[in-house]
Amino acid sequence: MTNITLSIEDEVYKKMRKHSEIKWSEFVRKAIKKRIEGLESLEKRPDQETILTMLASEDVLKKEWENEADERWNEV
């Protein structure tokens, strides 16, 4: 398995520490895997360029992360 390093804001890190019961590495691994699987399935579609551009938008990713992933991964 390969290791990566990422940077997060101090405020986010403080909030993460309040929820130490969550395995944050596993959370991030699953989120990345899900995104990759979604992108791979979109690559098979004829309108893929437009969809991939939309998915890559920082605003779209931020909105999805805040609304969907936070709640679903609380039990990880």
HTML snippet that shows the backbone in 3Dmol.js (N, CA, C, O; Angstrom):
<script src="https://3Dmol.org/build/3Dmol-min.js"></script>
<div id="view" style="width:600px;height:400px;position:relative"></div>
<script>
const pdb = `
ATOM      1  N   MET A   1       0.857  -1.174   0.000  1.00  0.00           N
ATOM      2  CA  MET A   1       0.000   0.000   0.000  1.00  0.00           C
ATOM      3  C   MET A   1       0.905   1.240   0.000  1.00  0.00           C
ATOM      4  O   MET A   1       1.919   1.279   0.696  1.00  0.00           O
ATOM      5  N   THR A   2       0.527   2.235  -0.779  1.00  0.00           N
ATOM      6  CA  THR A   2       1.272   3.482  -0.882  1.00  0.00           C
ATOM      7  C   THR A   2       0.755   4.487   0.137  1.00  0.00           C
ATOM      8  O   THR A   2      -0.445   4.543   0.409  1.00  0.00           O
ATOM      9  N   ASN A   3       1.653   5.275   0.697  1.00  0.00           N
ATOM     10  CA  ASN A   3       1.270   6.339   1.624  1.00  0.00           C
ATOM     11  C   ASN A   3       1.253   7.676   0.899  1.00  0.00           C
ATOM     12  O   ASN A   3       2.054   7.916  -0.005  1.00  0.00           O
ATOM     13  N   ILE A   4       0.324   8.550   1.308  1.00  0.00           N
ATOM     14  CA  ILE A   4       0.295   9.916   0.806  1.00  0.00           C
ATOM     15  C   ILE A   4       0.215  10.855   2.002  1.00  0.00           C
ATOM     16  O   ILE A   4      -0.178  10.455   3.098  1.00  0.00           O
ATOM     17  N   THR A   5       0.585  12.077   1.781  1.00  0.00           N
ATOM     18  CA  THR A   5       0.483  13.108   2.811  1.00  0.00           C
ATOM     19  C   THR A   5      -0.423  14.198   2.285  1.00  0.00           C
ATOM     20  O   THR A   5      -0.325  14.588   1.121  1.00  0.00           O
ATOM     21  N   LEU A   6      -1.309  14.696   3.143  1.00  0.00           N
ATOM     22  CA  LEU A   6      -2.149  15.802   2.724  1.00  0.00           C
ATOM     23  C   LEU A   6      -2.181  16.849   3.818  1.00  0.00           C
ATOM     24  O   LEU A   6      -1.931  16.560   4.988  1.00  0.00           O
ATOM     25  N   SER A   7      -2.485  18.046   3.424  1.00  0.00           N
ATOM     26  CA  SER A   7      -2.560  19.161   4.361  1.00  0.00           C
ATOM     27  C   SER A   7      -4.019  19.523   4.585  1.00  0.00           C
ATOM     28  O   SER A   7      -4.824  19.527   3.653  1.00  0.00           O
ATOM     29  N   ILE A   8      -4.344  19.826   5.826  1.00  0.00           N
ATOM     30  CA  ILE A   8      -5.676  20.290   6.167  1.00  0.00           C
ATOM     31  C   ILE A   8      -5.545  21.516   7.052  1.00  0.00           C
ATOM     32  O   ILE A   8      -4.521  21.725   7.701  1.00  0.00           O
ATOM     33  N   GLU A   9      -6.584  22.312   7.068  1.00  0.00           N
ATOM     34  CA  GLU A   9      -6.565  23.517   7.891  1.00  0.00           C
ATOM     35  C   GLU A   9      -6.546  23.141   9.364  1.00  0.00           C
ATOM     36  O   GLU A   9      -7.090  22.109   9.758  1.00  0.00           O
ATOM     37  N   ASP A  10      -5.917  23.980  10.172  1.00  0.00           N
ATOM     38  CA  ASP A  10      -5.821  23.722  11.604  1.00  0.00           C
ATOM     39  C   ASP A  10      -7.188  23.546  12.248  1.00  0.00           C
ATOM     40  O   ASP A  10      -7.363  22.686  13.112  1.00  0.00           O
ATOM     41  N   GLU A  11      -8.150  24.349  11.836  1.00  0.00           N
ATOM     42  CA  GLU A  11      -9.487  24.273  12.417  1.00  0.00           C
ATOM     43  C   GLU A  11     -10.141  22.931  12.117  1.00  0.00           C
ATOM     44  O   GLU A  11     -10.817  22.359  12.972  1.00  0.00           O
ATOM     45  N   VAL A  12      -9.940  22.436  10.914  1.00  0.00           N
ATOM     46  CA  VAL A  12     -10.487  21.125  10.545  1.00  0.00           C
ATOM     47  C   VAL A  12      -9.833  20.035  11.390  1.00  0.00           C
ATOM     48  O   VAL A  12     -10.506  19.122  11.868  1.00  0.00           O
ATOM     49  N   TYR A  13      -8.523  20.136  11.569  1.00  0.00           N
ATOM     50  CA  TYR A  13      -7.801  19.148  12.375  1.00  0.00           C
ATOM     51  C   TYR A  13      -8.311  19.127  13.816  1.00  0.00           C
ATOM     52  O   TYR A  13      -8.465  18.056  14.403  1.00  0.00           O
ATOM     53  N   LYS A  14      -8.567  20.275  14.375  1.00  0.00           N
ATOM     54  CA  LYS A  14      -9.107  20.346  15.738  1.00  0.00           C
ATOM     55  C   LYS A  14     -10.455  19.643  15.821  1.00  0.00           C
ATOM     56  O   LYS A  14     -10.737  18.936  16.788  1.00  0.00           O
ATOM     57  N   LYS A  15     -11.278  19.838  14.809  1.00  0.00           N
ATOM     58  CA  LYS A  15     -12.590  19.188  14.797  1.00  0.00           C
ATOM     59  C   LYS A  15     -12.450  17.682  14.616  1.00  0.00           C
ATOM     60  O   LYS A  15     -13.208  16.912  15.206  1.00  0.00           O
ATOM     61  N   MET A  16     -11.494  17.264  13.811  1.00  0.00           N
ATOM     62  CA  MET A  16     -11.256  15.836  13.624  1.00  0.00           C
ATOM     63  C   MET A  16     -10.844  15.181  14.944  1.00  0.00           C
ATOM     64  O   MET A  16     -11.282  14.073  15.255  1.00  0.00           O
ATOM     65  N   ARG A  17     -10.020  15.857  15.703  1.00  0.00           N
ATOM     66  CA  ARG A  17      -9.554  15.307  16.982  1.00  0.00           C
ATOM     67  C   ARG A  17     -10.706  15.117  17.963  1.00  0.00           C
ATOM     68  O   ARG A  17     -10.646  14.244  18.828  1.00  0.00           O
ATOM     69  N   LYS A  18     -11.741  15.919  17.837  1.00  0.00           N
ATOM     70  CA  LYS A  18     -12.914  15.760  18.701  1.00  0.00           C
ATOM     71  C   LYS A  18     -13.658  14.467  18.395  1.00  0.00           C
ATOM     72  O   LYS A  18     -14.433  13.976  19.216  1.00  0.00           O
ATOM     73  N   HIS A  19     -13.417  13.920  17.205  1.00  0.00           N
ATOM     74  CA  HIS A  19     -14.079  12.682  16.778  1.00  0.00           C
ATOM     75  C   HIS A  19     -13.024  11.601  16.547  1.00  0.00           C
ATOM     76  O   HIS A  19     -12.915  11.038  15.458  1.00  0.00           O
ATOM     77  N   SER A  20     -12.263  11.331  17.580  1.00  0.00           N
ATOM     78  CA  SER A  20     -11.163  10.374  17.461  1.00  0.00           C
ATOM     79  C   SER A  20     -11.640   8.939  17.238  1.00  0.00           C
ATOM     80  O   SER A  20     -10.846   8.068  16.882  1.00  0.00           O
ATOM     81  N   GLU A  21     -12.930   8.693  17.446  1.00  0.00           N
ATOM     82  CA  GLU A  21     -13.465   7.354  17.201  1.00  0.00           C
ATOM     83  C   GLU A  21     -13.521   7.027  15.707  1.00  0.00           C
ATOM     84  O   GLU A  21     -13.639   5.861  15.329  1.00  0.00           O
ATOM     85  N   ILE A  22     -13.437   8.040  14.870  1.00  0.00           N
ATOM     86  CA  ILE A  22     -13.458   7.841  13.421  1.00  0.00           C
ATOM     87  C   ILE A  22     -12.044   7.562  12.937  1.00  0.00           C
ATOM     88  O   ILE A  22     -11.102   8.270  13.294  1.00  0.00           O
ATOM     89  N   LYS A  23     -11.907   6.534  12.132  1.00  0.00           N
ATOM     90  CA  LYS A  23     -10.611   6.205  11.524  1.00  0.00           C
ATOM     91  C   LYS A  23     -10.477   7.068  10.281  1.00  0.00           C
ATOM     92  O   LYS A  23     -10.950   6.695   9.207  1.00  0.00           O
ATOM     93  N   TRP A  24      -9.839   8.214  10.421  1.00  0.00           N
ATOM     94  CA  TRP A  24      -9.791   9.210   9.350  1.00  0.00           C
ATOM     95  C   TRP A  24      -9.053   8.701   8.119  1.00  0.00           C
ATOM     96  O   TRP A  24      -9.430   9.040   6.997  1.00  0.00           O
ATOM     97  N   SER A  25      -8.028   7.909   8.298  1.00  0.00           N
ATOM     98  CA  SER A  25      -7.319   7.369   7.132  1.00  0.00           C
ATOM     99  C   SER A  25      -8.239   6.477   6.314  1.00  0.00           C
ATOM    100  O   SER A  25      -8.253   6.543   5.085  1.00  0.00           O
ATOM    101  N   GLU A  26      -9.004   5.646   7.000  1.00  0.00           N
ATOM    102  CA  GLU A  26      -9.944   4.766   6.306  1.00  0.00           C
ATOM    103  C   GLU A  26     -11.035   5.581   5.612  1.00  0.00           C
ATOM    104  O   GLU A  26     -11.434   5.261   4.492  1.00  0.00           O
ATOM    105  N   PHE A  27     -11.512   6.619   6.267  1.00  0.00           N
ATOM    106  CA  PHE A  27     -12.507   7.512   5.696  1.00  0.00           C
ATOM    107  C   PHE A  27     -12.006   8.098   4.373  1.00  0.00           C
ATOM    108  O   PHE A  27     -12.720   8.087   3.370  1.00  0.00           O
ATOM    109  N   VAL A  28     -10.786   8.601   4.383  1.00  0.00           N
ATOM    110  CA  VAL A  28     -10.216   9.230   3.181  1.00  0.00           C
ATOM    111  C   VAL A  28      -9.987   8.176   2.101  1.00  0.00           C
ATOM    112  O   VAL A  28     -10.258   8.429   0.927  1.00  0.00           O
ATOM    113  N   ARG A  29      -9.494   7.001   2.480  1.00  0.00           N
ATOM    114  CA  ARG A  29      -9.291   5.927   1.493  1.00  0.00           C
ATOM    115  C   ARG A  29     -10.596   5.587   0.785  1.00  0.00           C
ATOM    116  O   ARG A  29     -10.628   5.461  -0.439  1.00  0.00           O
ATOM    117  N   LYS A  30     -11.674   5.439   1.556  1.00  0.00           N
ATOM    118  CA  LYS A  30     -12.965   5.086   0.965  1.00  0.00           C
ATOM    119  C   LYS A  30     -13.517   6.212   0.097  1.00  0.00           C
ATOM    120  O   LYS A  30     -14.111   5.954  -0.950  1.00  0.00           O
ATOM    121  N   ALA A  31     -13.325   7.455   0.525  1.00  0.00           N
ATOM    122  CA  ALA A  31     -13.807   8.591  -0.271  1.00  0.00           C
ATOM    123  C   ALA A  31     -13.072   8.664  -1.607  1.00  0.00           C
ATOM    124  O   ALA A  31     -13.684   8.914  -2.645  1.00  0.00           O
ATOM    125  N   ILE A  32     -11.768   8.447  -1.577  1.00  0.00           N
ATOM    126  CA  ILE A  32     -10.975   8.466  -2.817  1.00  0.00           C
ATOM    127  C   ILE A  32     -11.394   7.314  -3.723  1.00  0.00           C
ATOM    128  O   ILE A  32     -11.574   7.498  -4.927  1.00  0.00           O
ATOM    129  N   LYS A  33     -11.547   6.126  -3.143  1.00  0.00           N
ATOM    130  CA  LYS A  33     -11.951   4.967  -3.942  1.00  0.00           C
ATOM    131  C   LYS A  33     -13.302   5.206  -4.601  1.00  0.00           C
ATOM    132  O   LYS A  33     -13.485   4.892  -5.777  1.00  0.00           O
ATOM    133  N   LYS A  34     -14.247   5.759  -3.851  1.00  0.00           N
ATOM    134  CA  LYS A  34     -15.568   6.028  -4.407  1.00  0.00           C
ATOM    135  C   LYS A  34     -15.474   7.033  -5.557  1.00  0.00           C
ATOM    136  O   LYS A  34     -16.124   6.851  -6.586  1.00  0.00           O
ATOM    137  N   ARG A  35     -14.683   8.075  -5.398  1.00  0.00           N
ATOM    138  CA  ARG A  35     -14.538   9.083  -6.447  1.00  0.00           C
ATOM    139  C   ARG A  35     -13.929   8.457  -7.695  1.00  0.00           C
ATOM    140  O   ARG A  35     -14.390   8.720  -8.805  1.00  0.00           O
ATOM    141  N   ILE A  36     -12.896   7.631  -7.526  1.00  0.00           N
ATOM    142  CA  ILE A  36     -12.244   6.969  -8.664  1.00  0.00           C
ATOM    143  C   ILE A  36     -13.236   6.059  -9.390  1.00  0.00           C
ATOM    144  O   ILE A  36     -13.300   6.066 -10.619  1.00  0.00           O
ATOM    145  N   GLU A  37     -14.007   5.279  -8.633  1.00  0.00           N
ATOM    146  CA  GLU A  37     -14.995   4.395  -9.258  1.00  0.00           C
ATOM    147  C   GLU A  37     -16.029   5.197 -10.049  1.00  0.00           C
ATOM    148  O   GLU A  37     -16.421   4.799 -11.146  1.00  0.00           O
ATOM    149  N   GLY A  38     -16.465   6.315  -9.496  1.00  0.00           N
ATOM    150  CA  GLY A  38     -17.420   7.162 -10.206  1.00  0.00           C
ATOM    151  C   GLY A  38     -16.834   7.735 -11.480  1.00  0.00           C
ATOM    152  O   GLY A  38     -17.497   7.772 -12.517  1.00  0.00           O
ATOM    153  N   LEU A  39     -15.598   8.180 -11.402  1.00  0.00           N
ATOM    154  CA  LEU A  39     -14.939   8.731 -12.591  1.00  0.00           C
ATOM    155  C   LEU A  39     -14.744   7.662 -13.655  1.00  0.00           C
ATOM    156  O   LEU A  39     -14.941   7.921 -14.842  1.00  0.00           O
ATOM    157  N   GLU A  40     -14.357   6.462 -13.235  1.00  0.00           N
ATOM    158  CA  GLU A  40     -14.166   5.381 -14.209  1.00  0.00           C
ATOM    159  C   GLU A  40     -15.476   5.010 -14.900  1.00  0.00           C
ATOM    160  O   GLU A  40     -15.482   4.705 -16.093  1.00  0.00           O
ATOM    161  N   SER A  41     -16.572   5.034 -14.169  1.00  0.00           N
ATOM    162  CA  SER A  41     -17.845   4.711 -14.813  1.00  0.00           C
ATOM    163  C   SER A  41     -18.264   5.821 -15.776  1.00  0.00           C
ATOM    164  O   SER A  41     -18.898   5.550 -16.796  1.00  0.00           O
ATOM    165  N   LEU A  42     -17.915   7.058 -15.461  1.00  0.00           N
ATOM    166  CA  LEU A  42     -18.243   8.171 -16.350  1.00  0.00           C
ATOM    167  C   LEU A  42     -17.396   8.166 -17.622  1.00  0.00           C
ATOM    168  O   LEU A  42     -17.827   8.657 -18.665  1.00  0.00           O
ATOM    169  N   GLU A  43     -16.189   7.609 -17.526  1.00  0.00           N
ATOM    170  CA  GLU A  43     -15.308   7.575 -18.693  1.00  0.00           C
ATOM    171  C   GLU A  43     -15.920   6.767 -19.836  1.00  0.00           C
ATOM    172  O   GLU A  43     -15.536   6.927 -20.994  1.00  0.00           O
ATOM    173  N   LYS A  44     -16.855   5.917 -19.508  1.00  0.00           N
ATOM    174  CA  LYS A  44     -17.492   5.069 -20.521  1.00  0.00           C
ATOM    175  C   LYS A  44     -18.640   5.778 -21.232  1.00  0.00           C
ATOM    176  O   LYS A  44     -19.197   5.242 -22.190  1.00  0.00           O
ATOM    177  N   ARG A  45     -18.996   6.967 -20.777  1.00  0.00           N
ATOM    178  CA  ARG A  45     -20.134   7.696 -21.351  1.00  0.00           C
ATOM    179  C   ARG A  45     -19.657   8.649 -22.447  1.00  0.00           C
ATOM    180  O   ARG A  45     -18.557   9.193 -22.354  1.00  0.00           O
ATOM    181  N   PRO A  46     -20.472   8.856 -23.483  1.00  0.00           N
ATOM    182  CA  PRO A  46     -20.073   9.729 -24.589  1.00  0.00           C
ATOM    183  C   PRO A  46     -19.949  11.202 -24.189  1.00  0.00           C
ATOM    184  O   PRO A  46     -19.179  11.939 -24.806  1.00  0.00           O
ATOM    185  N   ASP A  47     -20.674  11.633 -23.192  1.00  0.00           N
ATOM    186  CA  ASP A  47     -20.611  13.029 -22.764  1.00  0.00           C
ATOM    187  C   ASP A  47     -19.658  13.209 -21.593  1.00  0.00           C
ATOM    188  O   ASP A  47     -19.840  14.116 -20.781  1.00  0.00           O
ATOM    189  N   GLN A  48     -18.644  12.357 -21.495  1.00  0.00           N
ATOM    190  CA  GLN A  48     -17.760  12.299 -20.345  1.00  0.00           C
ATOM    191  C   GLN A  48     -17.009  13.605 -20.065  1.00  0.00           C
ATOM    192  O   GLN A  48     -16.828  13.956 -18.899  1.00  0.00           O
ATOM    193  N   GLU A  49     -16.576  14.322 -21.076  1.00  0.00           N
ATOM    194  CA  GLU A  49     -15.775  15.523 -20.843  1.00  0.00           C
ATOM    195  C   GLU A  49     -16.553  16.559 -20.035  1.00  0.00           C
ATOM    196  O   GLU A  49     -16.020  17.138 -19.089  1.00  0.00           O
ATOM    197  N   THR A  50     -17.793  16.789 -20.401  1.00  0.00           N
ATOM    198  CA  THR A  50     -18.621  17.758 -19.681  1.00  0.00           C
ATOM    199  C   THR A  50     -18.845  17.313 -18.243  1.00  0.00           C
ATOM    200  O   THR A  50     -18.747  18.122 -17.321  1.00  0.00           O
ATOM    201  N   ILE A  51     -19.142  16.049 -18.048  1.00  0.00           N
ATOM    202  CA  ILE A  51     -19.413  15.538 -16.710  1.00  0.00           C
ATOM    203  C   ILE A  51     -18.145  15.564 -15.858  1.00  0.00           C
ATOM    204  O   ILE A  51     -18.188  15.962 -14.694  1.00  0.00           O
ATOM    205  N   LEU A  52     -17.033  15.149 -16.423  1.00  0.00           N
ATOM    206  CA  LEU A  52     -15.783  15.149 -15.661  1.00  0.00           C
ATOM    207  C   LEU A  52     -15.374  16.559 -15.266  1.00  0.00           C
ATOM    208  O   LEU A  52     -14.857  16.772 -14.170  1.00  0.00           O
ATOM    209  N   THR A  53     -15.602  17.521 -16.148  1.00  0.00           N
ATOM    210  CA  THR A  53     -15.298  18.909 -15.819  1.00  0.00           C
ATOM    211  C   THR A  53     -16.156  19.377 -14.653  1.00  0.00           C
ATOM    212  O   THR A  53     -15.662  20.048 -13.746  1.00  0.00           O
ATOM    213  N   MET A  54     -17.425  19.031 -14.674  1.00  0.00           N
ATOM    214  CA  MET A  54     -18.317  19.409 -13.592  1.00  0.00           C
ATOM    215  C   MET A  54     -17.876  18.766 -12.281  1.00  0.00           C
ATOM    216  O   MET A  54     -17.845  19.427 -11.244  1.00  0.00           O
ATOM    217  N   LEU A  55     -17.534  17.480 -12.323  1.00  0.00           N
ATOM    218  CA  LEU A  55     -17.136  16.782 -11.112  1.00  0.00           C
ATOM    219  C   LEU A  55     -15.837  17.317 -10.537  1.00  0.00           C
ATOM    220  O   LEU A  55     -15.612  17.255  -9.328  1.00  0.00           O
ATOM    221  N   ALA A  56     -14.996  17.836 -11.393  1.00  0.00           N
ATOM    222  CA  ALA A  56     -13.716  18.359 -10.929  1.00  0.00           C
ATOM    223  C   ALA A  56     -13.837  19.741 -10.302  1.00  0.00           C
ATOM    224  O   ALA A  56     -12.888  20.233  -9.691  1.00  0.00           O
ATOM    225  N   SER A  57     -14.980  20.360 -10.448  1.00  0.00           N
ATOM    226  CA  SER A  57     -15.185  21.687  -9.894  1.00  0.00           C
ATOM    227  C   SER A  57     -15.037  21.660  -8.382  1.00  0.00           C
ATOM    228  O   SER A  57     -15.648  20.826  -7.714  1.00  0.00           O
ATOM    229  N   GLU A  58     -14.249  22.546  -7.847  1.00  0.00           N
ATOM    230  CA  GLU A  58     -14.020  22.606  -6.400  1.00  0.00           C
ATOM    231  C   GLU A  58     -15.322  22.831  -5.642  1.00  0.00           C
ATOM    232  O   GLU A  58     -15.527  22.246  -4.578  1.00  0.00           O
ATOM    233  N   ASP A  59     -16.193  23.663  -6.170  1.00  0.00           N
ATOM    234  CA  ASP A  59     -17.451  23.939  -5.492  1.00  0.00           C
ATOM    235  C   ASP A  59     -18.331  22.692  -5.419  1.00  0.00           C
ATOM    236  O   ASP A  59     -18.960  22.429  -4.394  1.00  0.00           O
ATOM    237  N   VAL A  60     -18.371  21.931  -6.504  1.00  0.00           N
ATOM    238  CA  VAL A  60     -19.182  20.722  -6.522  1.00  0.00           C
ATOM    239  C   VAL A  60     -18.627  19.709  -5.531  1.00  0.00           C
ATOM    240  O   VAL A  60     -19.385  19.091  -4.783  1.00  0.00           O
ATOM    241  N   LEU A  61     -17.311  19.535  -5.519  1.00  0.00           N
ATOM    242  CA  LEU A  61     -16.711  18.577  -4.600  1.00  0.00           C
ATOM    243  C   LEU A  61     -16.925  18.989  -3.149  1.00  0.00           C
ATOM    244  O   LEU A  61     -17.210  18.148  -2.297  1.00  0.00           O
ATOM    245  N   LYS A  62     -16.789  20.266  -2.872  1.00  0.00           N
ATOM    246  CA  LYS A  62     -16.987  20.746  -1.504  1.00  0.00           C
ATOM    247  C   LYS A  62     -18.426  20.515  -1.057  1.00  0.00           C
ATOM    248  O   LYS A  62     -18.665  20.056   0.060  1.00  0.00           O
ATOM    249  N   LYS A  63     -19.365  20.826  -1.907  1.00  0.00           N
ATOM    250  CA  LYS A  63     -20.774  20.653  -1.564  1.00  0.00           C
ATOM    251  C   LYS A  63     -21.082  19.175  -1.317  1.00  0.00           C
ATOM    252  O   LYS A  63     -21.759  18.836  -0.347  1.00  0.00           O
ATOM    253  N   GLU A  64     -20.590  18.299  -2.188  1.00  0.00           N
ATOM    254  CA  GLU A  64     -20.833  16.868  -2.030  1.00  0.00           C
ATOM    255  C   GLU A  64     -20.205  16.355  -0.744  1.00  0.00           C
ATOM    256  O   GLU A  64     -20.825  15.583  -0.012  1.00  0.00           O
ATOM    257  N   TRP A  65     -18.986  16.777  -0.468  1.00  0.00           N
ATOM    258  CA  TRP A  65     -18.285  16.325   0.737  1.00  0.00           C
ATOM    259  C   TRP A  65     -19.068  16.721   1.982  1.00  0.00           C
ATOM    260  O   TRP A  65     -19.281  15.891   2.865  1.00  0.00           O
ATOM    261  N   GLU A  66     -19.493  17.962   2.064  1.00  0.00           N
ATOM    262  CA  GLU A  66     -20.169  18.446   3.261  1.00  0.00           C
ATOM    263  C   GLU A  66     -21.543  17.801   3.449  1.00  0.00           C
ATOM    264  O   GLU A  66     -21.953  17.542   4.580  1.00  0.00           O
ATOM    265  N   ASN A  67     -22.244  17.545   2.371  1.00  0.00           N
ATOM    266  CA  ASN A  67     -23.614  17.062   2.496  1.00  0.00           C
ATOM    267  C   ASN A  67     -23.744  15.546   2.516  1.00  0.00           C
ATOM    268  O   ASN A  67     -24.686  15.021   3.110  1.00  0.00           O
ATOM    269  N   GLU A  68     -22.838  14.842   1.893  1.00  0.00           N
ATOM    270  CA  GLU A  68     -23.019  13.411   1.731  1.00  0.00           C
ATOM    271  C   GLU A  68     -22.017  12.604   2.551  1.00  0.00           C
ATOM    272  O   GLU A  68     -22.414  11.738   3.331  1.00  0.00           O
ATOM    273  N   ALA A  69     -20.762  12.870   2.389  1.00  0.00           N
ATOM    274  CA  ALA A  69     -19.734  12.012   2.974  1.00  0.00           C
ATOM    275  C   ALA A  69     -19.677  12.109   4.488  1.00  0.00           C
ATOM    276  O   ALA A  69     -19.483  11.091   5.152  1.00  0.00           O
ATOM    277  N   ASP A  70     -19.836  13.272   5.048  1.00  0.00           N
ATOM    278  CA  ASP A  70     -19.725  13.416   6.495  1.00  0.00           C
ATOM    279  C   ASP A  70     -20.672  12.472   7.226  1.00  0.00           C
ATOM    280  O   ASP A  70     -20.252  11.775   8.151  1.00  0.00           O
ATOM    281  N   GLU A  71     -21.906  12.437   6.840  1.00  0.00           N
ATOM    282  CA  GLU A  71     -22.896  11.620   7.518  1.00  0.00           C
ATOM    283  C   GLU A  71     -22.706  10.133   7.244  1.00  0.00           C
ATOM    284  O   GLU A  71     -22.863   9.314   8.149  1.00  0.00           O
ATOM    285  N   ARG A  72     -22.377   9.784   6.034  1.00  0.00           N
ATOM    286  CA  ARG A  72     -22.277   8.364   5.670  1.00  0.00           C
ATOM    287  C   ARG A  72     -21.100   7.670   6.325  1.00  0.00           C
ATOM    288  O   ARG A  72     -21.159   6.465   6.568  1.00  0.00           O
ATOM    289  N   TRP A  73     -20.028   8.402   6.618  1.00  0.00           N
ATOM    290  CA  TRP A  73     -18.808   7.757   7.094  1.00  0.00           C
ATOM    291  C   TRP A  73     -18.626   7.862   8.613  1.00  0.00           C
ATOM    292  O   TRP A  73     -17.564   7.504   9.121  1.00  0.00           O
ATOM    293  N   ASN A  74     -19.605   8.330   9.328  1.00  0.00           N
ATOM    294  CA  ASN A  74     -19.476   8.463  10.764  1.00  0.00           C
ATOM    295  C   ASN A  74     -19.209   7.126  11.458  1.00  0.00           C
ATOM    296  O   ASN A  74     -18.624   7.096  12.540  1.00  0.00           O
ATOM    297  N   GLU A  75     -19.630   6.034  10.848  1.00  0.00           N
ATOM    298  CA  GLU A  75     -19.461   4.724  11.466  1.00  0.00           C
ATOM    299  C   GLU A  75     -18.192   4.017  11.036  1.00  0.00           C
ATOM    300  O   GLU A  75     -17.986   2.862  11.409  1.00  0.00           O
ATOM    301  N   VAL A  76     -17.335   4.667  10.263  1.00  0.00           N
ATOM    302  CA  VAL A  76     -16.101   4.030   9.785  1.00  0.00           C
ATOM    303  C   VAL A  76     -15.145   3.886  10.941  1.00  0.00           C
ATOM    304  O   VAL A  76     -14.039   3.373  10.768  1.00  0.00           O
TER     305      VAL A  76
END
`;
const viewer = $3Dmol.createViewer("view");
viewer.addModel(pdb, "pdb");
viewer.setStyle({}, {cartoon: {color: "spectrum"}});
viewer.zoomTo();
viewer.render();
</script>
